[in-house]
Amino acid sequence: MITSSIFLAPGAWQIILIVVVVLLLFGGKKIPELMRGLGSGIKEFKDASKAEDKPSATDNKE
Protein backbone atom coordinates (compact mmCIF):
# COMPACT_ATOMS: atom_id res chain seq x y z
CA MET A 1 0.00 0.00 0.00
CA ILE A 2 2.90 2.38 0.63
CA THR A 3 4.05 2.18 -3.00
CA SER A 4 0.65 3.31 -4.32
CA SER A 5 0.84 6.59 -2.39
CA ILE A 6 4.31 7.31 -3.81
CA PHE A 7 2.91 7.34 -7.34
CA LEU A 8 0.10 9.74 -6.42
CA ALA A 9 2.35 12.47 -5.00
CA PRO A 10 3.90 14.54 -7.81
CA GLY A 11 7.62 15.07 -7.59
CA ALA A 12 9.67 18.04 -8.77
CA TRP A 13 10.27 16.69 -12.26
CA GLN A 14 6.54 15.98 -12.79
CA ILE A 15 5.67 19.55 -11.82
CA ILE A 16 8.34 20.92 -14.16
CA LEU A 17 6.99 18.73 -16.97
CA ILE A 18 3.44 19.99 -16.38
CA VAL A 19 4.62 23.62 -16.42
CA VAL A 20 6.50 23.06 -19.70
CA VAL A 21 3.47 21.43 -21.31
CA VAL A 22 1.18 24.29 -20.19
CA LEU A 23 3.64 26.84 -21.56
CA LEU A 24 3.79 25.02 -24.89
CA LEU A 25 0.02 24.72 -25.14
CA PHE A 26 -1.01 28.22 -24.10
CA GLY A 27 2.08 30.38 -24.56
CA GLY A 28 3.47 32.93 -22.15
CA LYS A 29 1.03 35.72 -23.01
CA LYS A 30 -2.15 33.69 -22.47
CA ILE A 31 -1.30 32.28 -19.02
CA PRO A 32 -1.88 35.51 -17.02
CA GLU A 33 -5.34 35.81 -18.57
CA LEU A 34 -6.13 32.21 -17.66
CA MET A 35 -4.96 32.72 -14.08
CA ARG A 36 -7.01 35.93 -13.75
CA GLY A 37 -10.09 34.09 -14.93
CA LEU A 38 -9.43 31.22 -12.56
CA GLY A 39 -8.92 33.63 -9.65
CA SER A 40 -12.12 35.54 -10.34
CA GLY A 41 -14.04 32.27 -10.64
CA ILE A 42 -12.74 31.11 -7.27
CA LYS A 43 -13.59 34.49 -5.73
CA GLU A 44 -17.16 34.34 -7.07
CA PHE A 45 -17.54 30.80 -5.73
CA LYS A 46 -16.35 31.86 -2.26
CA ASP A 47 -18.67 34.89 -2.27
CA ALA A 48 -21.63 32.73 -3.29
CA SER A 49 -20.91 30.15 -0.62
CA LYS A 50 -20.60 32.87 2.05
CA ALA A 51 -23.87 34.44 0.91
CA GLU A 52 -25.59 31.08 1.21
CA ASP A 53 -24.52 30.71 4.83
CA LYS A 54 -25.91 34.08 5.94
CA PRO A 55 -29.69 34.41 6.27
CA SER A 56 -30.93 37.28 4.17
CA ALA A 57 -33.67 39.78 5.01
CA THR A 58 -36.01 38.21 2.43
CA ASP A 59 -35.76 34.78 4.10
CA ASN A 60 -37.30 36.09 7.35
CA LYS A 61 -40.12 37.94 5.61
CA GLU A 62 -43.56 36.43 6.34
Phi and psi restraints in degrees (range 20) as a CNS / XPLOR table:
assign (resid 1 and name C) (resid 2 and name N)
       (resid 2 and name CA) (resid 2 and name C) 1.0 -65.5 20.0 2
assign (resid 2 and name N) (resid 2 and name CA)
       (resid 2 and name C) (resid 3 and name N) 1.0 -36.5 20.0 2
assign (resid 2 and name C) (resid 3 and name N)
       (resid 3 and name CA) (resid 3 and name C) 1.0 -67.9 20.0 2
assign (resid 3 and name N) (resid 3 and name CA)
       (resid 3 and name C) (resid 4 and name N) 1.0 -29.8 20.0 2
assign (resid 3 and name C) (resid 4 and name N)
       (resid 4 and name CA) (resid 4 and name C) 1.0 -69.0 20.0 2
assign (resid 4 and name N) (resid 4 and name CA)
       (resid 4 and name C) (resid 5 and name N) 1.0 -32.3 20.0 2
assign (resid 4 and name C) (resid 5 and name N)
       (resid 5 and name CA) (resid 5 and name C) 1.0 -74.9 20.0 2
assign (resid 5 and name N) (resid 5 and name CA)
       (resid 5 and name C) (resid 6 and name N) 1.0 -24.4 20.0 2
assign (resid 5 and name C) (resid 6 and name N)
       (resid 6 and name CA) (resid 6 and name C) 1.0 -66.1 20.0 2
assign (resid 6 and name N) (resid 6 and name CA)
       (resid 6 and name C) (resid 7 and name N) 1.0 -38.1 20.0 2
assign (resid 6 and name C) (resid 7 and name N)
       (resid 7 and name CA) (resid 7 and name C) 1.0 -74.6 20.0 2
assign (resid 7 and name N) (resid 7 and name CA)
       (resid 7 and name C) (resid 8 and name N) 1.0 -21.2 20.0 2
assign (resid 7 and name C) (resid 8 and name N)
       (resid 8 and name CA) (resid 8 and name C) 1.0 -81.7 20.0 2
assign (resid 8 and name N) (resid 8 and name CA)
       (resid 8 and name C) (resid 9 and name N) 1.0 -28.4 20.0 2
assign (resid 8 and name C) (resid 9 and name N)
       (resid 9 and name CA) (resid 9 and name C) 1.0 -84.2 20.0 2
assign (resid 9 and name N) (resid 9 and name CA)
       (resid 9 and name C) (resid 10 and name N) 1.0 119.6 20.0 2
assign (resid 9 and name C) (resid 10 and name N)
       (resid 10 and name CA) (resid 10 and name C) 1.0 -72.7 20.0 2
assign (resid 10 and name N) (resid 10 and name CA)
       (resid 10 and name C) (resid 11 and name N) 1.0 137.7 20.0 2
assign (resid 10 and name C) (resid 11 and name N)
       (resid 11 and name CA) (resid 11 and name C) 1.0 -91.5 20.0 2
assign (resid 11 and name N) (resid 11 and name CA)
       (resid 11 and name C) (resid 12 and name N) 1.0 -175.2 20.0 2
assign (resid 11 and name C) (resid 12 and name N)
       (resid 12 and name CA) (resid 12 and name C) 1.0 -65.6 20.0 2
assign (resid 12 and name N) (resid 12 and name CA)
       (resid 12 and name C) (resid 13 and name N) 1.0 -41.8 20.0 2
assign (resid 12 and name C) (resid 13 and name N)
       (resid 13 and name CA) (resid 13 and name C) 1.0 -71.0 20.0 2
assign (resid 13 and name N) (resid 13 and name CA)
       (resid 13 and name C) (resid 14 and name N) 1.0 -28.7 20.0 2
assign (resid 13 and name C) (resid 14 and name N)
       (resid 14 and name CA) (resid 14 and name C) 1.0 -69.3 20.0 2
assign (resid 14 and name N) (resid 14 and name CA)
       (resid 14 and name C) (resid 15 and name N) 1.0 -39.7 20.0 2
assign (resid 14 and name C) (resid 15 and name N)
       (resid 15 and name CA) (resid 15 and name C) 1.0 -65.9 20.0 2
assign (resid 15 and name N) (resid 15 and name CA)
       (resid 15 and name C) (resid 16 and name N) 1.0 -42.0 20.0 2
assign (resid 15 and name C) (resid 16 and name N)
       (resid 16 and name CA) (resid 16 and name C) 1.0 -62.1 20.0 2
assign (resid 16 and name N) (resid 16 and name CA)
       (resid 16 and name C) (resid 17 and name N) 1.0 -42.1 20.0 2
assign (resid 16 and name C) (resid 17 and name N)
       (resid 17 and name CA) (resid 17 and name C) 1.0 -62.4 20.0 2
assign (resid 17 and name N) (resid 17 and name CA)
       (resid 17 and name C) (resid 18 and name N) 1.0 -42.1 20.0 2
assign (resid 17 and name C) (resid 18 and name N)
       (resid 18 and name CA) (resid 18 and name C) 1.0 -63.7 20.0 2
assign (resid 18 and name N) (resid 18 and name CA)
       (resid 18 and name C) (resid 19 and name N) 1.0 -42.8 20.0 2
assign (resid 18 and name C) (resid 19 and name N)
       (resid 19 and name CA) (resid 19 and name C) 1.0 -62.1 20.0 2
assign (resid 19 and name N) (resid 19 and name CA)
       (resid 19 and name C) (resid 20 and name N) 1.0 -42.4 20.0 2
assign (resid 19 and name C) (resid 20 and name N)
       (resid 20 and name CA) (resid 20 and name C) 1.0 -64.2 20.0 2
assign (resid 20 and name N) (resid 20 and name CA)
       (resid 20 and name C) (resid 21 and name N) 1.0 -42.4 20.0 2
assign (resid 20 and name C) (resid 21 and name N)
       (resid 21 and name CA) (resid 21 and name C) 1.0 -64.7 20.0 2
assign (resid 21 and name N) (resid 21 and name CA)
       (resid 21 and name C) (resid 22 and name N) 1.0 -42.0 20.0 2
assign (resid 21 and name C) (resid 22 and name N)
       (resid 22 and name CA) (resid 22 and name C) 1.0 -63.6 20.0 2
assign (resid 22 and name N) (resid 22 and name CA)
       (resid 22 and name C) (resid 23 and name N) 1.0 -42.2 20.0 2
assign (resid 22 and name C) (resid 23 and name N)
       (resid 23 and name CA) (resid 23 and name C) 1.0 -62.5 20.0 2
assign (resid 23 and name N) (resid 23 and name CA)
       (resid 23 and name C) (resid 24 and name N) 1.0 -40.4 20.0 2
assign (resid 23 and name C) (resid 24 and name N)
       (resid 24 and name CA) (resid 24 and name C) 1.0 -68.2 20.0 2
assign (resid 24 and name N) (resid 24 and name CA)
       (resid 24 and name C) (resid 25 and name N) 1.0 -37.5 20.0 2
assign (resid 24 and name C) (resid 25 and name N)
       (resid 25 and name CA) (resid 25 and name C) 1.0 -73.7 20.0 2
assign (resid 25 and name N) (resid 25 and name CA)
       (resid 25 and name C) (resid 26 and name N) 1.0 -44.5 20.0 2
assign (resid 25 and name C) (resid 26 and name N)
       (resid 26 and name CA) (resid 26 and name C) 1.0 -104.4 20.0 2
assign (resid 26 and name N) (resid 26 and name CA)
       (resid 26 and name C) (resid 27 and name N) 1.0 -22.3 20.0 2
assign (resid 26 and name C) (resid 27 and name N)
       (resid 27 and name CA) (resid 27 and name C) 1.0 81.2 20.0 2
assign (resid 27 and name N) (resid 27 and name CA)
       (resid 27 and name C) (resid 28 and name N) 1.0 159.2 20.0 2
assign (resid 27 and name C) (resid 28 and name N)
       (resid 28 and name CA) (resid 28 and name C) 1.0 -67.8 20.0 2
assign (resid 28 and name N) (resid 28 and name CA)
       (resid 28 and name C) (resid 29 and name N) 1.0 -29.5 20.0 2
assign (resid 28 and name C) (resid 29 and name N)
       (resid 29 and name CA) (resid 29 and name C) 1.0 -79.2 20.0 2
assign (resid 29 and name N) (resid 29 and name CA)
       (resid 29 and name C) (resid 30 and name N) 1.0 -27.5 20.0 2
assign (resid 29 and name C) (resid 30 and name N)
       (resid 30 and name CA) (resid 30 and name C) 1.0 -84.1 20.0 2
assign (resid 30 and name N) (resid 30 and name CA)
       (resid 30 and name C) (resid 31 and name N) 1.0 -24.3 20.0 2
assign (resid 30 and name C) (resid 31 and name N)
       (resid 31 and name CA) (resid 31 and name C) 1.0 -63.0 20.0 2
assign (resid 31 and name N) (resid 31 and name CA)
       (resid 31 and name C) (resid 32 and name N) 1.0 -43.4 20.0 2
assign (resid 31 and name C) (resid 32 and name N)
       (resid 32 and name CA) (resid 32 and name C) 1.0 -59.5 20.0 2
assign (resid 32 and name N) (resid 32 and name CA)
       (resid 32 and name C) (resid 33 and name N) 1.0 -37.0 20.0 2
assign (resid 32 and name C) (resid 33 and name N)
       (resid 33 and name CA) (resid 33 and name C) 1.0 -64.6 20.0 2
assign (resid 33 and name N) (resid 33 and name CA)
       (resid 33 and name C) (resid 34 and name N) 1.0 -42.0 20.0 2
assign (resid 33 and name C) (resid 34 and name N)
       (resid 34 and name CA) (resid 34 and name C) 1.0 -63.6 20.0 2
assign (resid 34 and name N) (resid 34 and name CA)
       (resid 34 and name C) (resid 35 and name N) 1.0 -41.2 20.0 2
assign (resid 34 and name C) (resid 35 and name N)
       (resid 35 and name CA) (resid 35 and name C) 1.0 -68.6 20.0 2
assign (resid 35 and name N) (resid 35 and name CA)
       (resid 35 and name C) (resid 36 and name N) 1.0 -37.2 20.0 2
assign (resid 35 and name C) (resid 36 and name N)
       (resid 36 and name CA) (resid 36 and name C) 1.0 -62.3 20.0 2
assign (resid 36 and name N) (resid 36 and name CA)
       (resid 36 and name C) (resid 37 and name N) 1.0 -44.1 20.0 2
assign (resid 36 and name C) (resid 37 and name N)
       (resid 37 and name CA) (resid 37 and name C) 1.0 -63.7 20.0 2
assign (resid 37 and name N) (resid 37 and name CA)
       (resid 37 and name C) (resid 38 and name N) 1.0 -40.4 20.0 2
assign (resid 37 and name C) (resid 38 and name N)
       (resid 38 and name CA) (resid 38 and name C) 1.0 -65.2 20.0 2
assign (resid 38 and name N) (resid 38 and name CA)
       (resid 38 and name C) (resid 39 and name N) 1.0 -42.1 20.0 2
assign (resid 38 and name C) (resid 39 and name N)
       (resid 39 and name CA) (resid 39 and name C) 1.0 -64.2 20.0 2
assign (resid 39 and name N) (resid 39 and name CA)
       (resid 39 and name C) (resid 40 and name N) 1.0 -42.5 20.0 2
assign (resid 39 and name C) (resid 40 and name N)
       (resid 40 and name CA) (resid 40 and name C) 1.0 -69.3 20.0 2
assign (resid 40 and name N) (resid 40 and name CA)
       (resid 40 and name C) (resid 41 and name N) 1.0 -33.6 20.0 2
assign (resid 40 and name C) (resid 41 and name N)
       (resid 41 and name CA) (resid 41 and name C) 1.0 -65.3 20.0 2
assign (resid 41 and name N) (resid 41 and name CA)
       (resid 41 and name C) (resid 42 and name N) 1.0 -41.5 20.0 2
assign (resid 41 and name C) (resid 42 and name N)
       (resid 42 and name CA) (resid 42 and name C) 1.0 -65.5 20.0 2
assign (resid 42 and name N) (resid 42 and name CA)
       (resid 42 and name C) (resid 43 and name N) 1.0 -40.2 20.0 2
assign (resid 42 and name C) (resid 43 and name N)
       (resid 43 and name CA) (resid 43 and name C) 1.0 -63.5 20.0 2
assign (resid 43 and name N) (resid 43 and name CA)
       (resid 43 and name C) (resid 44 and name N) 1.0 -43.7 20.0 2
assign (resid 43 and name C) (resid 44 and name N)
       (resid 44 and name CA) (resid 44 and name C) 1.0 -63.2 20.0 2
assign (resid 44 and name N) (resid 44 and name CA)
       (resid 44 and name C) (resid 45 and name N) 1.0 -38.8 20.0 2
assign (resid 44 and name C) (resid 45 and name N)
       (resid 45 and name CA) (resid 45 and name C) 1.0 -63.9 20.0 2
assign (resid 45 and name N) (resid 45 and name CA)
       (resid 45 and name C) (resid 46 and name N) 1.0 -43.3 20.0 2
assign (resid 45 and name C) (resid 46 and name N)
       (resid 46 and name CA) (resid 46 and name C) 1.0 -64.4 20.0 2
assign (resid 46 and name N) (resid 46 and name CA)
       (resid 46 and name C) (resid 47 and name N) 1.0 -43.1 20.0 2
assign (resid 46 and name C) (resid 47 and name N)
       (resid 47 and name CA) (resid 47 and name C) 1.0 -62.3 20.0 2
assign (resid 47 and name N) (resid 47 and name CA)
       (resid 47 and name C) (resid 48 and name N) 1.0 -41.6 20.0 2
assign (resid 47 and name C) (resid 48 and name N)
       (resid 48 and name CA) (resid 48 and name C) 1.0 -67.0 20.0 2
assign (resid 48 and name N) (resid 48 and name CA)
       (resid 48 and name C) (resid 49 and name N) 1.0 -38.3 20.0 2
assign (resid 48 and name C) (resid 49 and name N)
       (resid 49 and name CA) (resid 49 and name C) 1.0 -71.7 20.0 2
assign (resid 49 and name N) (resid 49 and name CA)
       (resid 49 and name C) (resid 50 and name N) 1.0 -32.5 20.0 2
assign (resid 49 and name C) (resid 50 and name N)
       (resid 50 and name CA) (resid 50 and name C) 1.0 -69.2 20.0 2
assign (resid 50 and name N) (resid 50 and name CA)
       (resid 50 and name C) (resid 51 and name N) 1.0 -38.8 20.0 2
assign (resid 50 and name C) (resid 51 and name N)
       (resid 51 and name CA) (resid 51 and name C) 1.0 -66.7 20.0 2
assign (resid 51 and name N) (resid 51 and name CA)
       (resid 51 and name C) (resid 52 and name N) 1.0 -31.1 20.0 2
assign (resid 51 and name C) (resid 52 and name N)
       (resid 52 and name CA) (resid 52 and name C) 1.0 -70.1 20.0 2
assign (resid 52 and name N) (resid 52 and name CA)
       (resid 52 and name C) (resid 53 and name N) 1.0 -32.2 20.0 2
assign (resid 52 and name C) (resid 53 and name N)
       (resid 53 and name CA) (resid 53 and name C) 1.0 -72.2 20.0 2
assign (resid 53 and name N) (resid 53 and name CA)
       (resid 53 and name C) (resid 54 and name N) 1.0 -34.8 20.0 2
assign (resid 53 and name C) (resid 54 and name N)
       (resid 54 and name CA) (resid 54 and name C) 1.0 -83.7 20.0 2
assign (resid 54 and name N) (resid 54 and name CA)
       (resid 54 and name C) (resid 55 and name N) 1.0 133.6 20.0 2
assign (resid 54 and name C) (resid 55 and name N)
       (resid 55 and name CA) (resid 55 and name C) 1.0 -74.4 20.0 2
assign (resid 55 and name N) (resid 55 and name CA)
       (resid 55 and name C) (resid 56 and name N) 1.0 133.5 20.0 2
assign (resid 55 and name C) (resid 56 and name N)
       (resid 56 and name CA) (resid 56 and name C) 1.0 -92.6 20.0 2
assign (resid 56 and name N) (resid 56 and name CA)
       (resid 56 and name C) (resid 57 and name N) 1.0 169.5 20.0 2
assign (resid 56 and name C) (resid 57 and name N)
       (resid 57 and name CA) (resid 57 and name C) 1.0 -67.6 20.0 2
assign (resid 57 and name N) (resid 57 and name CA)
       (resid 57 and name C) (resid 58 and name N) 1.0 -28.7 20.0 2
assign (resid 57 and name C) (resid 58 and name N)
       (resid 58 and name CA) (resid 58 and name C) 1.0 -75.5 20.0 2
assign (resid 58 and name N) (resid 58 and name CA)
       (resid 58 and name C) (resid 59 and name N) 1.0 -22.3 20.0 2
assign (resid 58 and name C) (resid 59 and name N)
       (resid 59 and name CA) (resid 59 and name C) 1.0 -70.3 20.0 2
assign (resid 59 and name N) (resid 59 and name CA)
       (resid 59 and name C) (resid 60 and name N) 1.0 -33.0 20.0 2
assign (resid 59 and name C) (resid 60 and name N)
       (resid 60 and name CA) (resid 60 and name C) 1.0 -87.2 20.0 2
assign (resid 60 and name N) (resid 60 and name CA)
       (resid 60 and name C) (resid 61 and name N) 1.0 -4.2 20.0 2
assign (resid 60 and name C) (resid 61 and name N)
       (resid 61 and name CA) (resid 61 and name C) 1.0 -74.9 20.0 2
assign (resid 61 and name N) (resid 61 and name CA)
       (resid 61 and name C) (resid 62 and name N) 1.0 124.4 20.0 2
